[in-house]
Amino acid sequence: MEWVLFGLITVLLTGSLVILFQIKKIKEHSAEETYGMMNEFVSKLEIENDELYNKMVAYIKWKETKLEERIQSLEEKIEPHPKEKKPSNTDHKTEITQMHKQGFSPTQISKLLQVELGKVELIINMYKKSIAIK
């Protein structure tokens, strides 16, 4: 009877050891699978990140181009074209006298019309003398 008990205990211990080794293999296998899955996930994430980065760079370049075009169009509206004729002195005289009548100072007129201050003051003085003579 002792031999039977001893045999039974031996079989149970051996079975337990086999089960423990299988569990250990499963855990090791699971860790390796998890590590592999994590590497795959990180690789996909890096690829997606690169794609998003490239899209963002393209979008920024597009926006910069649009802004530069907008700035250029606004500057063209503000500045006279070089092909356009500048007003002659007679046109300046009428503009200067009209602006003077409206209350602009010689400095303001000079800046707005881009004419020398001395020239503006001279035209205003000549205008004032012509009024005084009439």
N, CA, C and O atoms as a GROMACS GRO file, in nm:
protein
  536
    1MET      N    1   0.081  -0.116   0.000
    1MET     CA    2   0.000   0.000   0.000
    1MET      C    3   0.087   0.126   0.000
    1MET      O    4   0.050   0.226  -0.060
    2GLU      N    5   0.196   0.120   0.063
    2GLU     CA    6   0.287   0.233   0.065
    2GLU      C    7   0.340   0.260  -0.074
    2GLU      O    8   0.358   0.374  -0.116
    3TRP      N    9   0.365   0.151  -0.146
    3TRP     CA   10   0.415   0.169  -0.281
    3TRP      C   11   0.310   0.235  -0.370
    3TRP      O   12   0.343   0.314  -0.459
    4VAL      N   13   0.188   0.205  -0.346
    4VAL     CA   14   0.080   0.265  -0.425
    4VAL      C   15   0.071   0.414  -0.394
    4VAL      O   16   0.057   0.497  -0.483
    5LEU      N   17   0.078   0.446  -0.265
    5LEU     CA   18   0.073   0.586  -0.225
    5LEU      C   19   0.194   0.662  -0.280
    5LEU      O   20   0.183   0.773  -0.331
    6PHE      N   21   0.311   0.597  -0.270
    6PHE     CA   22   0.432   0.658  -0.321
    6PHE      C   23   0.420   0.678  -0.473
    6PHE      O   24   0.461   0.784  -0.522
    7GLY      N   25   0.370   0.586  -0.545
    7GLY     CA   26   0.351   0.596  -0.690
    7GLY      C   27   0.250   0.707  -0.724
    7GLY      O   28   0.270   0.786  -0.816
    8LEU      N   29   0.143   0.709  -0.647
    8LEU     CA   30   0.039   0.810  -0.669
    8LEU      C   31   0.094   0.951  -0.644
    8LEU      O   32   0.064   1.043  -0.720
    9ILE      N   33   0.172   0.968  -0.540
    9ILE     CA   34   0.232   1.098  -0.507
    9ILE      C   35   0.330   1.137  -0.617
    9ILE      O   36   0.335   1.253  -0.658
   10THR      N   37   0.407   1.040  -0.664
   10THR     CA   38   0.505   1.067  -0.770
   10THR      C   39   0.433   1.111  -0.897
   10THR      O   40   0.476   1.206  -0.962
   11VAL      N   41   0.325   1.044  -0.933
   11VAL     CA   42   0.248   1.080  -1.052
   11VAL      C   43   0.190   1.220  -1.036
   11VAL      O   44   0.194   1.300  -1.129
   12LEU      N   45   0.136   1.249  -0.921
   12LEU     CA   46   0.078   1.381  -0.896
   12LEU      C   47   0.185   1.491  -0.902
   12LEU      O   48   0.161   1.597  -0.960
   13LEU      N   49   0.300   1.467  -0.843
   13LEU     CA   50   0.408   1.565  -0.846
   13LEU      C   51   0.458   1.586  -0.989
   13LEU      O   52   0.481   1.700  -1.031
   14THR      N   53   0.474   1.479  -1.063
   14THR     CA   54   0.520   1.490  -1.201
   14THR      C   55   0.416   1.568  -1.284
   14THR      O   56   0.452   1.655  -1.363
   15GLY      N   57   0.291   1.535  -1.266
   15GLY     CA   58   0.184   1.606  -1.337
   15GLY      C   59   0.183   1.754  -1.302
   15GLY      O   60   0.164   1.839  -1.389
   16SER      N   61   0.204   1.783  -1.175
   16SER     CA   62   0.206   1.923  -1.131
   16SER      C   63   0.323   1.997  -1.195
   16SER      O   64   0.308   2.111  -1.238
   17LEU      N   65   0.440   1.932  -1.200
   17LEU     CA   66   0.557   1.994  -1.261
   17LEU      C   67   0.534   2.020  -1.410
   17LEU      O   68   0.570   2.125  -1.462
   18VAL      N   69   0.473   1.925  -1.478
   18VAL     CA   70   0.445   1.941  -1.621
   18VAL      C   71   0.350   2.058  -1.641
   18VAL      O   72   0.371   2.140  -1.730
   19ILE      N   73   0.248   2.067  -1.560
   19ILE     CA   74   0.151   2.176  -1.570
   19ILE      C   75   0.219   2.310  -1.542
   19ILE      O   76   0.192   2.408  -1.611
   20LEU      N   77   0.306   2.317  -1.443
   20LEU     CA   78   0.378   2.440  -1.410
   20LEU      C   79   0.467   2.484  -1.525
   20LEU      O   80   0.471   2.602  -1.560
   21PHE      N   81   0.539   2.389  -1.586
   21PHE     CA   82   0.624   2.424  -1.700
   21PHE      C   83   0.542   2.474  -1.819
   21PHE      O   84   0.584   2.566  -1.890
   22GLN      N   85   0.426   2.416  -1.841
   22GLN     CA   86   0.339   2.460  -1.950
   22GLN      C   87   0.287   2.602  -1.923
   22GLN      O   88   0.282   2.686  -2.014
   23ILE      N   89   0.250   2.628  -1.800
   23ILE     CA   90   0.203   2.763  -1.762
   23ILE      C   91   0.315   2.864  -1.782
   23ILE      O   92   0.293   2.975  -1.831
   24LYS      N   93   0.438   2.824  -1.742
   24LYS     CA   94   0.553   2.913  -1.759
   24LYS      C   95   0.578   2.941  -1.907
   24LYS      O   96   0.607   3.055  -1.943
   25LYS      N   97   0.568   2.840  -1.993
   25LYS     CA   98   0.586   2.859  -2.136
   25LYS      C   99   0.479   2.951  -2.193
   25LYS      O  100   0.507   3.038  -2.276
   26ILE      N  101   0.355   2.932  -2.147
   26ILE     CA  102   0.245   3.018  -2.193
   26ILE      C  103   0.272   3.162  -2.153
   26ILE      O  104   0.251   3.254  -2.233
   27LYS      N  105   0.317   3.183  -2.030
   27LYS     CA  106   0.346   3.318  -1.985
   27LYS      C  107   0.461   3.378  -2.065
   27LYS      O  108   0.454   3.494  -2.106
   28GLU      N  109   0.568   3.300  -2.089
   28GLU     CA  110   0.680   3.348  -2.167
   28GLU      C  111   0.635   3.378  -2.310
   28GLU      O  112   0.672   3.479  -2.369
   29HIS      N  113   0.554   3.288  -2.363
   29HIS     CA  114   0.503   3.307  -2.498
   29HIS      C  115   0.415   3.432  -2.504
   29HIS      O  116   0.422   3.508  -2.600
   30SER      N  117   0.333   3.452  -2.403
   30SER     CA  118   0.247   3.570  -2.397
   30SER      C  119   0.330   3.697  -2.388
   30SER      O  120   0.296   3.797  -2.451
   31ALA      N  121   0.436   3.695  -2.311
   31ALA     CA  122   0.522   3.812  -2.298
   31ALA      C  123   0.587   3.843  -2.433
   31ALA      O  124   0.596   3.959  -2.473
   32GLU      N  125   0.633   3.739  -2.503
   32GLU     CA  126   0.694   3.760  -2.634
   32GLU      C  127   0.591   3.813  -2.734
   32GLU      O  128   0.621   3.902  -2.814
   33GLU      N  129   0.471   3.758  -2.729
   33GLU     CA  130   0.365   3.806  -2.818
   33GLU      C  131   0.331   3.951  -2.786
   33GLU      O  132   0.314   4.034  -2.876
   34THR      N  133   0.321   3.981  -2.657
   34THR     CA  134   0.290   4.118  -2.615
   34THR      C  135   0.399   4.214  -2.661
   34THR      O  136   0.369   4.323  -2.709
   35TYR      N  137   0.524   4.174  -2.646
   35TYR     CA  138   0.635   4.257  -2.689
   35TYR      C  139   0.629   4.279  -2.840
   35TYR      O  140   0.650   4.390  -2.888
   36GLY      N  141   0.602   4.173  -2.914
   36GLY     CA  142   0.589   4.184  -3.059
   36GLY      C  143   0.474   4.274  -3.099
   36GLY      O  144   0.487   4.356  -3.190
   37MET      N  145   0.361   4.259  -3.033
   37MET     CA  146   0.245   4.342  -3.062
   37MET      C  147   0.274   4.489  -3.031
   37MET      O  148   0.233   4.579  -3.105
   38MET      N  149   0.345   4.512  -2.920
   38MET     CA  150   0.379   4.650  -2.885
   38MET      C  151   0.473   4.711  -2.989
   38MET      O  152   0.456   4.827  -3.026
   39ASN      N  153   0.572   4.634  -3.036
   39ASN     CA  154   0.662   4.683  -3.141
   39ASN      C  155   0.585   4.716  -3.267
   39ASN      O  156   0.611   4.818  -3.331
   40GLU      N  157   0.492   4.631  -3.303
   40GLU     CA  158   0.410   4.653  -3.422
   40GLU      C  159   0.325   4.780  -3.405
   40GLU      O  160   0.313   4.860  -3.498
   41PHE      N  161   0.267   4.796  -3.286
   41PHE     CA  162   0.187   4.915  -3.258
   41PHE      C  163   0.271   5.042  -3.267
   41PHE      O  164   0.229   5.141  -3.326
   42VAL      N  165   0.391   5.038  -3.209
   42VAL     CA  166   0.480   5.154  -3.212
   42VAL      C  167   0.521   5.185  -3.356
   42VAL      O  168   0.527   5.302  -3.394
   43SER      N  169   0.548   5.084  -3.435
   43SER     CA  170   0.584   5.105  -3.576
   43SER      C  171   0.469   5.172  -3.652
   43SER      O  172   0.491   5.268  -3.726
   44LYS      N  173   0.348   5.122  -3.632
   44LYS     CA  174   0.232   5.182  -3.698
   44LYS      C  175   0.212   5.326  -3.651
   44LYS      O  176   0.180   5.414  -3.730
   45LEU      N  177   0.232   5.349  -3.523
   45LEU     CA  178   0.216   5.483  -3.467
   45LEU      C  179   0.319   5.579  -3.527
   45LEU      O  180   0.285   5.693  -3.558
   46GLU      N  181   0.442   5.534  -3.544
   46GLU     CA  182   0.546   5.618  -3.604
   46GLU      C  183   0.512   5.650  -3.750
   46GLU      O  184   0.531   5.763  -3.795
   47ILE      N  185   0.461   5.551  -3.824
   47ILE     CA  186   0.422   5.574  -3.963
   47ILE      C  187   0.309   5.677  -3.970
   47ILE      O  188   0.312   5.769  -4.052
   48GLU      N  189   0.210   5.659  -3.884
   48GLU     CA  190   0.097   5.753  -3.882
   48GLU      C  191   0.144   5.893  -3.843
   48GLU      O  192   0.098   5.992  -3.898
   49ASN      N  193   0.236   5.900  -3.748
   49ASN     CA  194   0.291   6.028  -3.705
   49ASN      C  195   0.363   6.097  -3.820
   49ASN      O  196   0.346   6.217  -3.841
   50ASP      N  197   0.443   6.022  -3.896
   50ASP     CA  198   0.513   6.078  -4.012
   50ASP      C  199   0.414   6.129  -4.117
   50ASP      O  200   0.435   6.236  -4.175
   51GLU      N  201   0.308   6.053  -4.141
   51GLU     CA  202   0.207   6.096  -4.238
   51GLU      C  203   0.141   6.226  -4.194
   51GLU      O  204   0.123   6.318  -4.274
   52LEU      N  205   0.104   6.232  -4.067
   52LEU     CA  206   0.041   6.353  -4.015
   52LEU      C  207   0.137   6.472  -4.020
   52LEU      O  208   0.096   6.584  -4.052
   53TYR      N  209   0.263   6.448  -3.990
   53TYR     CA  210   0.363   6.554  -3.996
   53TYR      C  211   0.375   6.607  -4.138
   53TYR      O  212   0.377   6.729  -4.159
   54ASN      N  213   0.383   6.516  -4.235
   54ASN     CA  214   0.394   6.558  -4.375
   54ASN      C  215   0.270   6.636  -4.420
   54ASN      O  216   0.281   6.734  -4.493
   55LYS      N  217   0.152   6.592  -4.375
   55LYS     CA  218   0.030   6.665  -4.408
   55LYS      C  219   0.032   6.804  -4.347
   55LYS      O  220  -0.009   6.901  -4.411
   56MET      N  221   0.079   6.814  -4.224
   56MET     CA  222   0.085   6.943  -4.155
   56MET      C  223   0.183   7.037  -4.226
   56MET      O  224   0.155   7.156  -4.242
   57VAL      N  225   0.297   6.985  -4.267
   57VAL     CA  226   0.395   7.067  -4.337
   57VAL      C  227   0.336   7.117  -4.469
   57VAL      O  228   0.351   7.234  -4.504
   58ALA      N  229   0.268   7.029  -4.542
   58ALA     CA  230   0.206   7.068  -4.669
   58ALA      C  231   0.099   7.175  -4.645
   58ALA      O  232   0.089   7.271  -4.722
   59TYR      N  233   0.020   7.159  -4.540
   59TYR     CA  234  -0.085   7.256  -4.508
   59TYR      C  235  -0.024   7.392  -4.473
   59TYR      O  236  -0.075   7.496  -4.516
   60ILE      N  237   0.082   7.391  -4.396
   60ILE     CA  238   0.147   7.517  -4.357
   60ILE      C  239   0.203   7.587  -4.481
   60ILE      O  240   0.189   7.708  -4.495
   61LYS      N  241   0.267   7.511  -4.570
   61LYS     CA  242   0.320   7.572  -4.693
   61LYS      C  243   0.206   7.631  -4.777
   61LYS      O  244   0.220   7.740  -4.832
   62TRP      N  245   0.096   7.558  -4.786
   62TRP     CA  246  -0.019   7.608  -4.862
   62TRP      C  247  -0.071   7.737  -4.802
   62TRP      O  248  -0.099   7.833  -4.874
   63LYS      N  249  -0.084   7.740  -4.669
   63LYS     CA  250  -0.133   7.860  -4.600
   63LYS      C  251  -0.037   7.977  -4.621
   63LYS      O  252  -0.081   8.090  -4.645
   64GLU      N  253   0.095   7.951  -4.612
   64GLU     CA  254   0.192   8.057  -4.633
   64GLU      C  255   0.181   8.114  -4.774
   64GLU      O  256   0.189   8.236  -4.794
   65THR      N  257   0.162   8.026  -4.872
   65THR     CA  258   0.146   8.070  -5.010
   65THR      C  259   0.023   8.158  -5.024
   65THR      O  260   0.029   8.264  -5.086
   66LYS      N  261  -0.088   8.115  -4.965
   66LYS     CA  262  -0.211   8.194  -4.971
   66LYS      C  263  -0.192   8.330  -4.904
   66LYS      O  264  -0.238   8.432  -4.956
   67LEU      N  265  -0.124   8.332  -4.789
   67LEU     CA  266  -0.101   8.458  -4.720
   67LEU      C  267  -0.012   8.550  -4.802
   67LEU      O  268  -0.037   8.671  -4.809
   68GLU      N  269   0.092   8.494  -4.864
   68GLU     CA  270   0.180   8.577  -4.947
   68GLU      C  271   0.104   8.634  -5.066
   68GLU      O  272   0.123   8.750  -5.102
   69GLU      N  273   0.017   8.554  -5.125
   69GLU     CA  274  -0.064   8.604  -5.237
   69GLU      C  275  -0.156   8.715  -5.190
   69GLU      O  276  -0.174   8.816  -5.258
   70ARG      N  277  -0.215   8.696  -5.073
   70ARG     CA  278  -0.307   8.797  -5.018
   70ARG      C  279  -0.232   8.927  -4.988
   70ARG      O  280  -0.281   9.036  -5.018
   71ILE      N  281  -0.114   8.914  -4.928
   71ILE     CA  282  -0.033   9.032  -4.897
   71ILE      C  283   0.004   9.105  -5.025
   71ILE      O  284  -0.004   9.228  -5.032
   72GLN      N  285   0.045   9.029  -5.125
   72GLN     CA  286   0.083   9.090  -5.252
   72GLN      C  287  -0.035   9.163  -5.316
   72GLN      O  288  -0.020   9.274  -5.369
   73SER      N  289  -0.153   9.101  -5.312
   73SER     CA  290  -0.269   9.168  -5.372
   73SER      C  291  -0.306   9.295  -5.295
   73SER      O  292  -0.344   9.395  -5.356
   74LEU      N  293  -0.295   9.291  -5.163
   74LEU     CA  294  -0.323   9.411  -5.084
   74LEU      C  295  -0.221   9.520  -5.110
   74LEU      O  296  -0.256   9.638  -5.118
   75GLU      N  297  -0.094   9.482  -5.122
   75GLU     CA  298   0.009   9.582  -5.150
   75GLU      C  299  -0.013   9.645  -5.287
   75GLU      O  300   0.011   9.764  -5.306
   76GLU      N  301  -0.057   9.564  -5.383
   76GLU     CA  302  -0.085   9.620  -5.515
   76GLU      C  303  -0.200   9.720  -5.510
   76GLU      O  304  -0.200   9.819  -5.583
   77LYS      N  305  -0.297   9.694  -5.424
   77LYS     CA  306  -0.409   9.787  -5.411
   77LYS      C  307  -0.366   9.917  -5.345
   77LYS      O  308  -0.417  10.024  -5.377
   78ILE      N  309  -0.272   9.908  -5.253
   78ILE     CA  310  -0.228  10.025  -5.179
   78ILE      C  311  -0.132  10.109  -5.261
   78ILE      O  312  -0.150  10.230  -5.272
   79GLU      N  313  -0.030  10.048  -5.319
   79GLU     CA  314   0.074  10.120  -5.392
   79GLU      C  315   0.031  10.141  -5.537
   79GLU      O  316  -0.029  10.053  -5.598
   80PRO      N  317   0.063  10.257  -5.590
   80PRO     CA  318   0.032  10.278  -5.732
   80PRO      C  319   0.126  10.194  -5.818
   80PRO      O  320   0.241  10.168  -5.781
   81HIS      N  321   0.077  10.152  -5.930
   81HIS     CA  322   0.158  10.073  -6.021
   81HIS      C  323   0.265  10.162  -6.083
   81HIS      O  324   0.241  10.280  -6.107
   82PRO      N  325   0.383  10.105  -6.109
   82PRO     CA  326   0.489  10.187  -6.169
   82PRO      C  327   0.452  10.237  -6.308
   82PRO      O  328   0.505  10.338  -6.353
   83LYS      N  329   0.362  10.167  -6.378
   83LYS     CA  330   0.322  10.208  -6.512
   83LYS      C  331   0.230  10.330  -6.508
   83LYS      O  332   0.220  10.404  -6.607
   84GLU      N  333   0.165  10.351  -6.394
   84GLU     CA  334   0.073  10.464  -6.383
   84GLU      C  335   0.152  10.595  -6.380
   84GLU      O  336   0.261  10.602  -6.323
   85LYS      N  337   0.096  10.696  -6.441
   85LYS     CA  338   0.161  10.826  -6.442
   85LYS      C  339   0.142  10.893  -6.307
   85LYS      O  340   0.036  10.887  -6.245
   86LYS      N  341   0.249  10.957  -6.263
   86LYS     CA  342   0.237  11.036  -6.142
   86LYS      C  343   0.173  11.168  -6.180
   86LYS      O  344   0.193  11.218  -6.290
   87PRO      N  345   0.097  11.224  -6.088
   87PRO     CA  346   0.034  11.353  -6.120
   87PRO      C  347   0.139  11.460  -6.146
   87PRO      O  348   0.244  11.462  -6.081
   88SER      N  349   0.110  11.545  -6.238
   88SER     CA  350   0.204  11.653  -6.270
   88SER      C  351   0.197  11.760  -6.162
   88SER      O  352   0.116  11.753  -6.070
   89ASN      N  353   0.283  11.860  -6.177
   89ASN     CA  354   0.286  11.968  -6.078
   89ASN      C  355   0.152  12.040  -6.071
   89ASN      O  356   0.110  12.080  -5.962
   90THR      N  357   0.086  12.059  -6.185
   90THR     CA  358  -0.042  12.129  -6.183
   90THR      C  359  -0.145  12.047  -6.105
   90THR      O  360  -0.226  12.103  -6.032
   91ASP      N  361  -0.140  11.914  -6.120
   91ASP     CA  362  -0.231  11.830  -6.042
   91ASP      C  363  -0.200  11.841  -5.894
   91ASP      O  364  -0.290  11.845  -5.811
   92HIS      N  365  -0.069  11.846  -5.861
   92HIS     CA  366  -0.032  11.862  -5.722
   92HIS      C  367  -0.083  11.996  -5.667
   92HIS      O  368  -0.128  12.004  -5.553
   93LYS      N  369  -0.076  12.098  -5.749
   93LYS     CA  370  -0.121  12.230  -5.703
   93LYS      C  371  -0.268  12.227  -5.665
   93LYS      O  372  -0.308  12.279  -5.561
   94THR      N  373  -0.348  12.167  -5.751
   94THR     CA  374  -0.492  12.162  -5.720
   94THR      C  375  -0.518  12.073  -5.600
   94THR      O  376  -0.600  12.105  -5.514
   95GLU      N  377  -0.448  11.959  -5.595
   95GLU     CA  378  -0.469  11.870  -5.480
   95GLU      C  379  -0.425  11.937  -5.351
   95GLU      O  380  -0.495  11.929  -5.249
   96ILE      N  381  -0.310  12.003  -5.356
   96ILE     CA  382  -0.257  12.069  -5.236
   96ILE      C  383  -0.353  12.178  -5.190
   96ILE      O  384  -0.383  12.189  -5.071
   97THR      N  385  -0.400  12.260  -5.282
   97THR     CA  386  -0.491  12.368  -5.243
   97THR      C  387  -0.624  12.312  -5.190
   97THR      O  388  -0.680  12.365  -5.094
   98GLN      N  389  -0.673  12.206  -5.252
   98GLN     CA  390  -0.798  12.146  -5.202
   98GLN      C  391  -0.778  12.089  -5.061
   98GLN      O  392  -0.863  12.107  -4.974
   99MET      N  393  -0.666  12.021  -5.040
   99MET     CA  394  -0.641  11.964  -4.907
   99MET      C  395  -0.620  12.074  -4.805
   99MET      O  396  -0.663  12.061  -4.690
  100HIS      N  397  -0.555  12.184  -4.846
  100HIS     CA  398  -0.536  12.298  -4.755
  100HIS      C  399  -0.671  12.356  -4.715
  100HIS      O  400  -0.692  12.390  -4.599
  101LYS      N  401  -0.762  12.368  -4.813
  101LYS     CA  402  -0.897  12.418  -4.784
  101LYS      C  403  -0.970  12.327  -4.686
  101LYS      O  404  -1.052  12.373  -4.606
  102GLN      N  405  -0.941  12.199  -4.695
  102GLN     CA  406  -1.008  12.101  -4.607
  102GLN      C  407  -0.947  12.100  -4.466
  102GLN      O  408  -1.000  12.034  -4.377
  103GLY      N  409  -0.836  12.170  -4.447
  103GLY     CA  410  -0.780  12.181  -4.313
  103GLY      C  411  -0.656  12.096  -4.288
  103GLY      O  412  -0.610  12.088  -4.174
  104PHE      N  413  -0.604  12.033  -4.389
  104PHE     CA  414  -0.482  11.953  -4.372
  104PHE      C  415  -0.363  12.046  -4.352
  104PHE      O  416  -0.356  12.153  -4.412
  105SER      N  417  -0.269  12.003  -4.268
  105SER     CA  418  -0.148  12.081  -4.248
  105SER      C  419  -0.051  12.052  -4.362
  105SER      O  420  -0.063  11.949  -4.429
  106PRO      N  421   0.046  12.142  -4.385
  106PRO     CA  422   0.144  12.118  -4.492
  106PRO      C  423   0.219  11.985  -4.474
  106PRO      O  424   0.249  11.917  -4.572
  107THR      N  425   0.249  11.950  -4.350
  107THR     CA  426   0.319  11.823  -4.322
  107THR      C  427   0.233  11.704  -4.363
  107THR      O  428   0.282  11.609  -4.424
  108GLN      N  429   0.106  11.710  -4.326
  108GLN     CA  430   0.016  11.601  -4.363
  108GLN      C  431   0.002  11.589  -4.514
  108GLN      O  432   0.005  11.479  -4.568
  109ILE      N  433  -0.014  11.702  -4.581
  109ILE     CA  434  -0.027  11.702  -4.727
  109ILE      C  435   0.099  11.644  -4.791
  109ILE      O  436   0.092  11.565  -4.885
  110SER      N  437   0.214  11.685  -4.738
  110SER     CA  438   0.342  11.638  -4.792
  110SER      C  439   0.353  11.485  -4.781
  110SER      O  440   0.396  11.418  -4.875
  111LYS      N  441   0.314  11.434  -4.669
  111LYS     CA  442   0.322  11.289  -4.649
  111LYS      C  443   0.222  11.214  -4.736
  111LYS      O  444   0.256  11.113  -4.796
  112LEU      N  445   0.101  11.264  -4.743
  112LEU     CA  446  -0.004  11.194  -4.818
  112LEU      C  447   0.024  11.194  -4.968
  112LEU      O  448   0.005  11.093  -5.035
  113LEU      N  449   0.070  11.307  -5.020
  113LEU     CA  450   0.094  11.318  -5.165
  113LEU      C  451   0.237  11.282  -5.203
  113LEU      O  452   0.271  11.274  -5.322
  114GLN      N  453   0.321  11.260  -5.103
  114GLN     CA  454   0.462  11.227  -5.125
  114GLN      C  455   0.531  11.336  -5.207
  114GLN      O  456   0.597  11.311  -5.308
  115VAL      N  457   0.512  11.458  -5.159
  115VAL     CA  458   0.572  11.576  -5.220
  115VAL      C  459   0.657  11.642  -5.112
  115VAL      O  460   0.624  11.633  -4.994
  116GLU      N  461   0.764  11.707  -5.152
  116GLU     CA  462   0.851  11.773  -5.055
  116GLU      C  463   0.773  11.880  -4.978
  116GLU      O  464   0.687  11.948  -5.033
  117LEU      N  465   0.805  11.892  -4.850
  117LEU     CA  466   0.735  11.987  -4.763
  117LEU      C  467   0.751  12.131  -4.813
  117LEU      O  468   0.656  12.208  -4.811
  118GLY      N  469   0.871  12.166  -4.856
  118GLY     CA  470   0.895  12.302  -4.905
  118GLY      C  471   0.807  12.335  -5.025
  118GLY      O  472   0.757  12.447  -5.037
  119LYS      N  473   0.790  12.237  -5.113
  119LYS     CA  474   0.706  12.258  -5.231
  119LYS      C  475   0.561  12.280  -5.189
  119LYS      O  476   0.493  12.367  -5.244
  120VAL      N  477   0.514  12.201  -5.091
  120VAL     CA  478   0.376  12.215  -5.041
  120VAL      C  479   0.357  12.353  -4.980
  120VAL      O  480   0.259  12.421  -5.008
  121GLU      N  481   0.452  12.394  -4.896
  121GLU     CA  482   0.441  12.525  -4.831
  121GLU      C  483   0.443  12.638  -4.935
  121GLU      O  484   0.370  12.736  -4.920
  122LEU      N  485   0.526  12.625  -5.039
  122LEU     CA  486   0.532  12.726  -5.144
  122LEU      C  487   0.398  12.738  -5.217
  122LEU      O  488   0.350  12.849  -5.241
  123ILE      N  489   0.338  12.624  -5.251
  123ILE     CA  490   0.210  12.626  -5.322
  123ILE      C  491   0.101  12.686  -5.234
  123ILE      O  492   0.017  12.763  -5.281
  124ILE      N  493   0.103  12.651  -5.104
  124ILE     CA  494   0.002  12.707  -5.012
  124ILE      C  495   0.020  12.858  -5.001
  124ILE      O  496  -0.078  12.932  -5.003
  125ASN      N  497   0.145  12.905  -4.988
  125ASN     CA  498   0.170  13.050  -4.979
  125ASN      C  499   0.126  13.122  -5.105
  125ASN      O  500   0.068  13.230  -5.098
  126MET      N  501   0.153  13.062  -5.221
  126MET     CA  502   0.111  13.124  -5.347
  126MET      C  503  -0.042  13.128  -5.354
  126MET      O  504  -0.099  13.224  -5.405
  127TYR      N  505  -0.107  13.025  -5.305
  127TYR     CA  506  -0.254  13.020  -5.304
  127TYR      C  507  -0.308  13.132  -5.212
  127TYR      O  508  -0.400  13.205  -5.248
  128LYS      N  509  -0.249  13.144  -5.093
  128LYS     CA  510  -0.294  13.247  -5.000
  128LYS      C  511  -0.276  13.388  -5.060
  128LYS      O  512  -0.362  13.474  -5.040
  129LYS      N  513  -0.166  13.412  -5.131
  129LYS     CA  514  -0.142  13.543  -5.193
  129LYS      C  515  -0.243  13.569  -5.305
  129LYS      O  516  -0.291  13.681  -5.324
  130SER      N  517  -0.275  13.462  -5.380
  130SER     CA  518  -0.373  13.482  -5.490
  130SER      C  519  -0.510  13.514  -5.433
  130SER      O  520  -0.585  13.590  -5.494
  131ILE      N  521  -0.544  13.459  -5.319
  131ILE     CA  522  -0.672  13.492  -5.255
  131ILE      C  523  -0.670  13.634  -5.202
  131ILE      O  524  -0.770  13.706  -5.212
  132ALA      N  525  -0.554  13.676  -5.145
  132ALA     CA  526  -0.544  13.809  -5.089
  132ALA      C  527  -0.552  13.914  -5.199
  132ALA      O  528  -0.605  14.023  -5.176
  133ILE      N  529  -0.502  13.884  -5.318
  133ILE     CA  530  -0.504  13.979  -5.429
  133ILE      C  531  -0.647  13.995  -5.482
  133ILE      O  532  -0.686  14.105  -5.520
  134LYS      N  533  -0.723  13.890  -5.484
  134LYS     CA  534  -0.860  13.897  -5.538
  134LYS      C  535  -0.945  13.976  -5.448
  134LYS      O  536  -1.064  13.994  -5.474
   0.00000   0.00000   0.00000
